[in-house]
Amino acid sequence: MSSAASPLLLTLAMLVGLAAGRYARHLAAAFEPAEAATPRRPPVLLEPLTALVFGALTWRFGLTPELPLYLFVATIGVALAAIDLRHRVLPNVVVMPALGVVGVLVLAAAVAGADGGAAIRALLGAGLLFVLYLVLALINPSGLGMGDVKLAALLGLVLAFDGWDTLMTGALLGFVAGAVVSVVVLLTRRGGLRSSFPFGPAMLAGALVACFV
């Protein structure tokens, strides 16, 4: 086992992930309607889930300049997935600031790694994925919303920073995950052909898997 994947480092990453998961749960809870008689709280599952993702990403990337980038996106991604699953919305108040922070982290990682090409590739990837989702949202507005389009730009920055293959894989796996969910909804008769479902979690899951394949 390499030093980048040492048990101590992974343990520390998961402990930090628990704290990040608590923040993600707090962020998701902010979107629960205050007027509800018994407002639901996001499940505590978000904390161990974030810890596991932190451990996996640390194992994958090690102590590299881009690790903070992926850990930040993981935290925001967990919160956005929880919000989208509950409320079918990816709020601008979360996505837009996160997009700015990710841009700064991408630039910092590129400078630290002396890889200006990665930063340019990340910007191009963000633009490509944004345009792709924008076109799809205009064609089928009931299937994709502008929140999905903005999330696509954020994920494009991260995935393209790692490489064009990662970007293409992440985009493809996002659609595959969405298709699987659609099939499950149909088979379990919880919806029909015209039913809509939150697509953000599928995009995030596809992006996460792409980082490892």
Secondary structure as GFF3:
##gff-version 3
##sequence-region A 1 213
A	DSSP	three_ten_helix	3	5	.	.	.	ID=ss1
A	DSSP	alpha_helix	7	29	.	.	.	ID=ss2
A	DSSP	alpha_helix	46	61	.	.	.	ID=ss3
A	DSSP	alpha_helix	67	87	.	.	.	ID=ss4
A	DSSP	alpha_helix	92	112	.	.	.	ID=ss5
A	DSSP	alpha_helix	116	139	.	.	.	ID=ss6
A	DSSP	alpha_helix	146	162	.	.	.	ID=ss7
A	DSSP	alpha_helix	164	187	.	.	.	ID=ss8
A	DSSP	alpha_helix	200	210	.	.	.	ID=ss9
###
